[in-house]
Amino acid sequence: LMGLLTERLVERYGVTREEQDEIAWKSHHNALQAWEQGFFDGYVVPVEVRQKRKDTQVVERDEGPRSFSREEISAARPSFKREGGTITTITASSLNDEAAALLQELVDEFPSRPEYLAGLCNIALQRGESKIALPLVTRLLELVPDNIQVRRQLSMIHNNLGSQHSDAEEYPVANDALRKAVEIDPGNHLAWFNLGVVLTKIAVSQQATDALRRAVELQPENPEYRLALVRSQMRSDPAAADATLGEVLRRLPEDTALRLEILELVIDLRGKEAGLQFLHIYVSTRPDPDLEHMPFYARLLDRLKLVDEAVEISQRYLQRNPD
């Protein structure tokens, strides 16, 4: 999740792959140089770690810095976003085990100390290990049942687990996890949104609309929530969907990709002429969308019978993504 969010920030602020690679090389290079020159000697305590075959290994150095060449860094593939992504396993933060091992020992020795358990929970969450974090946070909530922050954290873990099950056969698992999330924390707008999306996909229209309306109530400035509500309402109440679309148009987002989604809904609900008007005023006057959304843009242009424009966008996409 953190990697995908960072990819969005990279696009927003125009940070290039080359800039990231250079910073990563300098970071690894400087860290290794500092280790060799003994800058960290006074801060490190060697720890013996038991191995599977009963022998031990002494851990006395940070496992993160490595002697990558610039060529190796530039050749690494994106890890979080396959098409158009820029962040790799080298340029992203590394996952280290020493802190988790220490906290696990403290939790084992002092099982009723919530601060140690909370630290271990945070590490699991930072690593994206929701399945590992779930029993830890559940146990933590038993120790501090009135802690609102822990309750929200547990709700978000259920949300993360639910949103990971995006395949059709996994929708029942996602539905159960997301319902648990909103039960634990009714103010979790992201869980309401994800629940609404899942219910829309399995055609439980009214419950989907109710969940998405709740998400909009909790986060009225989020255009993605309103767009999802429009899609849900289109199945059972086109008039309500059109009214919600009107609210979206009055709060038009700046993001080009979101404007493409709005264009699709305008075509579906209001027809080709309205779609053409929205396109010329609010979309075609803006820069091209990112690489990931260019094929979608071309399909919308084709739906509007703008064949030449669709071909031009497709050609630009192929020039930027020859593979």
N, C-alpha and C positions, 0 to 999 in steps of 0.2 A: 504493500500500500504506500509506504513512504517513497519508494522508488517511482511509482506512477505519479504521485503528487509532485515530486521533484521534476519529472518530465514535463508536467504542465507549467511549472514555474520557469523551466528552461525556455520553453516556447514563448511564454509571456514576456520574458525579459531579454530574449535574443542572445542567450549564452550558447556559443557554438561548440561543436564536438571538439574542435581543435583546442579551444581555450580550456575545456575541461581536462583533456588529455595532458596538456602542458602543466596544469596545476597539480594533477595526480602524480606526474613524473617528479616534479619538484618536491612534493610532499613525501613520497617514498624515499627519494634520494636524500633529502635533508634528515629524515628520521633515521635512516641507516647510518648516515655520517655521525649523527649525535650519539647513537649507540656505540659505534666504534671508538669515539673519542671519550666515552665514559660519562656523558652528561647525566645519564639516568641511573648510574650505579648506586647513588645514595637514596634512591626512591624505590628500589626493587628488593623484595625479599624472596629468595628461591623457595619454591614449594615442590615437595615430592608428590607425584600423582601416581596412584596405583594403576597398573595396566591390567588387561584381561588375564594375562598369564602369571599374575602375582608378582611380577617384577615391577620396579618403579622407574619413573622418568622425572628428572628434575626440570621444572619449568622456571626459567630465570630471565626470560626475555620476551618482549612483546611480539606476538606472532603476526601482527598486522603488516609492518613494513617489509617490502620485498624488492629485490633488485631487478625491477622490470626495465627493459630498454624502451626507448620511445617507440620503436617499431612494434614491439609486443603490445604496447598500450593502444596504439592506433589501429592494430589489427583485431582487437577484441570486439566481439559482437555485443550489441545492446542486450541488456538482461531483462528489462522491464517492459519495453515496448518494441515489438519486433519491427514494425514498419515505421520508419522515421524517428526511432528512438536514438538517444545519444549517450545514455548512462550505462556503463558496463560494470562487471564485477570488480574491475580495477579502480574505476573512478568513484564507485559507491563506497560507503562506509563498510568496513569488514565486520564480520561476526566473530567475537572472541568469547572464550569459555571461562576465563579465570574468575571473573566477577560472579558468574552464575555458580561456579563450583564453590566459591567461598560462602555465598549466601545459602546454598543448599545445605552446607555443613551447619550454618547457624540455625536454619529452620529445623533441621533434624535434632539439634541440641536444645533449642528453645522453641518448641512447637506452638506455644501460646503467646509468642511475641509478634504482634501484627506488623511491626515495622520491618522485620526481617522477611516475613512472607510477602509484604508489599513490594519490597525490593526485588525479590525473585519473580514476582508477577510482572513487574515492569520490564525486566530483561526479556522474559518470554514474549511479552507483547511487542517490544521493540524489534524482536527477531521475527515477528509475524507468526509465532507459534501459538495460535489461538487454542488449539486442542490441548496443549500443555498448560496454557494459562487458565483455562476454564475451571478445572478442579481446584487450582490454587486460589483463584478469586472467590470461588464458592466457599472455600474454607475460610478465607479472610472475612467474608461477610458474616459468617457465623461468629467470628471473634469480635467484630465491630458492626452489629446489625443496624445501628442507627447512622452509620457513616454514609452520607449521600454520595460522596465521590466514589466509594467502592461500589455502591449500587449502580451508579452510572457506568462504571468500568465493566461490571459484569454484564450489564445490558448491552454494551458495545461489543463485548466478546461474542455474545449470542448473535448480534447483528453481523459481525464479521463471518462467523461460521455459516450463517444463513446465506449471506451474499456470495459465499464461495461455491455454493451448489447451484450453478447456473444451467446445468443440463436438464432437459425435460424430465427424465426419470428421477432426478434428485429434488424436484420441486416440493414433494411432501416433507423432505428433511428440512429444506429451506423454510417452508411455511411454519413448521413447528419451532425452529430456532428463532425466527423473527417474531412470532407471537410471544415467545418467552421473553424476548428483548423488550417489547413494548409493555408487557405485564410488569416486568421488574422496574422499568423506568418509562412511564407514560409520556415523558417529555423528550424522548429520544427521537427527534424528527427524522434522522437518517434511517432508523429502523422502520418507522412508519412508511417512509418512502420505498424502501426495499421490499417491505411486505406488500405494499400496493402494486409494485411492479410484478412480483411473483404471482399475486392473485389475478392480475390482468392477463398474464400469460396462461394461467390455467382456467381462464374464463369465468372467474367468480366475480362478476362485474360490480355488483353493489358493494360487496365487502372491499373490493379494490378501490372503488371510488371513495368510500368512507375513509380508508387508510390514507389515501393520497390527499384527501381534503384535510385530514388531521395534520399531515406533514406541511401542507401549505399554511395552515393556521399557525403552526409553530415557527415556520420560517417563510414569511410572506414575500420576502425579497428574493427568494431562490427561484429563478426562471425554470430550472430543470424540473422542479416539483410540479409547477403549473403545467408544463408540457406533458408530463406523465399523466396528470389529471385529465387533460384534454383527450389523450389517447384512450384512457379508461372510459370516459364518458361517451366517446364516439360509438362504443359498442351498444349502448342502451338508451342514450339520451343525446342525440346530435344537437338539439337546441341548447342544452346545458354546456355541451362541449364548445359550441360556437361562442357562447357567453364567456366561458373561461378563456378561450383564445383571444377574445377582445381585451380581457384584462392583461394577457401576455403582451399584446400589441401596444397597450398603453405604458408598459414598463419594458420596452424593447431592450434586450441585453446588447452589449457591445461585441460579444464574442461571435465571430463569423460562423463557427460551427453550429452554435445554437440558432443563429438566424437561418441556417439551412434547414434545421429541424422545424422551425416555425414555417418556413416556406412550404415544406411538405404538407404540414397540417392545413395551411391556407388553401393549397390546391385541393386537398381531400375534402375540406368542409365548404369552401367557397368557390371552387372551380378554377378553370384555367385563367380567365381574365383577371381575377383577383390575384392569382399567383404571379402573373406577368407584371402586374402593377407593383406588388411587393418586391419582386426580383429587381426591377429597374430602380426603385427608390432606395431600398434598404440592403440589397445584397451586392449587385453588380458594381456599385460605386465603391466597394471596399476591397482591400487586398485579397488575393487568393486565400482560401482556407489552407490549413496545414495539409501535409501530404496524405495523411490518413483519411481526410474527408473529401479529397478531390474526386474520387470515383463516385461518391454519393452526389456531389454537385453535378457531375456530368449526367447522372441518371435523372436528376430533377430537370435539368435543361432539356433532356430528351423528352420527358413527359410533357413539357411545355412546347414541344415541336420546334425547339431552337437547336436544330441539328448541327449547324455550323459551330455555334458556341459550345455545344457538347463535345464535338470533335476537338476543338481547340483546347478545352480543359483536359481532355484525355491525353492529348499530345504533350501538354505541359507536364502532366503526371508521369508519363513514360520517360520524358527527358530527365526528370528529377529522380525517378525510380526505375532505372533500366532493367533491373532484375525482376 
